Amino acid sequence: MTKTVLITGASRGLGAALAKAMAPTHHVIAVGKTVGALEELDDAIQAQGGQATLAPMDISVDEAMQQLCRGIFDRWGSLDLWLHTAVHAAPLAPAGHIGPKDLAKSISINIEATSRLISYVSLLLGQTGQAVFFDDPRGGSQFFGAYGATKAAQIALARSWQAESAKTGPTVKILTPAAMPTATRARFYPGEDRSALTEPNVEAARLLPLILS
C-alpha cells in the first residue's frame, strides 16, 4: 500500500522540494495557497512517476483544515507522515514598531494554525506516524520580533508534542535546514548574494534520510 505524506506549505521553497523528493515513495498531499505553483508541482511529480493530491487552502482557515483532514481520513483512513513547512514571514521591524496586522497574521499562521493542525493531524498519524517541523532560530535577533517570536512559539509547540508522544507516538522530529534562496529569505535579505545558499532540492535531498530514518 502506498504511503501518504501531508506537506503544508508545499507550493514553493523547501515544501515543494520535499514534495518532489518524497514522491517516489509516498502519495503527496500538497497544501498551499498558490494554485499555479501547486499545479506546477503536480506536473513535476507526475513526470517522475509519482502521484499527488492538490489542496489549495489557507492553513489559517480552520474549516478548511477540518475538511482536509476529514478528506484524508475518508480516503486513506490514516496518514504516515506530516511535513509542516508553512510559515508567515512578517516584514522586518524594530520591536517597538511591529505592525498590529503583521503580528496578528504571524500569530494566526505560525502559532494558532499549527496548534490546530497538531490536534487534527495527530489523530490521523496515530501511534506509528511521524510529524516533522523545521526550525529557523531567529528569536531575539534584531528586527525579527514578529517572525522570530512566533516561529519560536511554533517550535515550542512541536517540542511539547515531541515530549508528550515520546512513548506513545506519533514520532515528532524537529530539523534545522540550511539557508536557502527561498522567497521567505528574500524578504529578509533582499540584497543578499544568493549564490552561496543551498538550493531547496539539494537541502531536501540532505534532509530526506533524516526524515525517513
N, C-alpha and C positions, 0 to 999 in steps of 0.2 A: 504494500500500500504506500502511495506517495506521501511523504511527509509534508507538513504545511509550515510556512513561516509568515507571520504578520509583520510588515515593516511600516511603521508610522513615520512619515516624513520621507517617503520613497521617491518623490518626484525629481529630486536633484541631489547633487553632492554625495556624501557618504551613503545616504539611504539608497539612492539609485545604484551606486556602485556595489553595495552589498546585495541588492536585489538581483543584479546580474550574476554576482558570484555565487549566490545561493541557488539560482535557477536550475543547475544541473541535477541537484539532489532534492529540491523542495518545490512544491507549488507555492508561488509567491502571491500573497495578498498585499497589494501595494496601496497604501493610503497616502494621499497628498491633495493639495488644493488646486494644483495646476493641471487641467485636463490634458492639454497638449503635451506636457512633459511626461505624464503617465502613459499616454499613447505611444510616445517615442520609446519609453522603457519597455512597453509591451512588445513593440516591434523587435527590439534588441533581444528580449528574452525568447521570443518565438524563433528568431534567426539562429539561436543556438540550441533549438530543440526543446526549450522549456515552456512552461505554461504559467500564466499569471491571471489573477482576478483583480481588476482595477476598481478602487474605491475612492472616487474623487470627493473627499469630505474634509471638513474642518474639525480637527480633534477637539476644539473648544466647544463644539455644539454637542451637548450631552445626548440629545435624542438621536443624533446621527451615530454616535459611538454605541449606543444601546442597540440600534438597528444593525450596525456592523457586526457586533459580537453575537447577536441573535442569529444573523445570517450564517456566520461561521459555524455556530452550533448546529443549525438546521442542515447544513450541507455536509460537514465533516464530523460533527459530534465532539470534537476537541481540537486542540491546537498544539503543535510540537514546539514552536519557537516564536518568540516575540522580540523584535529588534526595535527599540524606541530611539529614533534619530531626530524626531521632530522637535524644533525649538524656535522660540521667537527671539530675534536679535534686536533688542531695542537700541535706538541711537545712543552713542556715547554722550555723556553729560556729567558735569560735576554733581556730586551727591545732593547738593542743595538746589539743583536746577533740573532735576528729573521731571519730565512732563507727567502729569497725572494719568493721561491716557496711555502713555508708553509703559508706565509702571503697571497699570491695570491690565493691559494686554499681556505683559510679561508674566504676571501672576496667573492670569487665566490659562495661558497655554503651557507655561513651563511648570507650574505647580498644580493648579486645580485640575486641568485636563489629565495630567499624569496620575494624580491621585485617583481620579475616577476610573481611568483605564486600568490601573492596577487592580482595582476592585472587580472590574468586569473580566479582564483577561485572565486573572488568577484562576477563575472558575473553569476557563477553557484549558488552561495549562495543566491543571490538576497536580498530582504529585510528581509526575515524570517529565513535565515540560520544562522549558527554560526561557528566562527573560534576560535580555542584555541591554544595559544602559551605557551611555557614552559620556564620560566626564569631560569637562572643559574648565579646569580650576582657575577661574579668574576672580573669584570672590575677594574683595579687598583691593583689587587693582584700581589705579586711577581711572576715573571716568566710566568704569564698568559697573556702577552701582546697580542699575536695574537688571542688566543681564547677569552679572556675577552673583548677585544675591538670589535671584530666582533659579538660576542654574544650580547653585549650591543647594538650594532647598529641594530641587528635584532629585539630586543625587542623595541627599539625606533621606528622602522618602525611600529611594531604592535600597539604601544601606539598611534601613529599618526592616524592610521587607526581606532583604537577604538574611538578616539575623533571625527573623521570626520564622522563616521557612527552611532554615539550615537542616533541620532534622526531618521535616515532613515533606519538603518540596513545595512548589517547584524550585529549581535551581535558579538563582539570581546572580548574574555577573555584572561587574562594572569595569569597563575598559576605557583607556585614555588614548584616543587616536593621535597620530602625528598631525602637525599643522598642514592643512591642505588649502589649495586655491579655490575655495568654495565661495558662493555668494554671501554667506554669513560672514566669513572672514573679510571679504572685500568691503563690507560695510564698516568694519572696524579699522582696517588698514588700507584705505583706498590707494595710496601711493606706493604700496609695498612691491618689492621685486618678487614676483610670484614664481620665478624660475627655480628658486631654492626650496619651494614647498613640494610636498609629496602628493602626487596625483591621487584622487579618490580611488581609482581602480587598483592602484598599487597598494594603497593602505588597506583596502578591502581584502586583497589577497593576503596581506600580513595578518589581519585580524581574523580571517576565516578559521584557521586552525584553533585559535583561542576560543572562538565561539563554539565550535563543534567538539572540542575536547571534553 
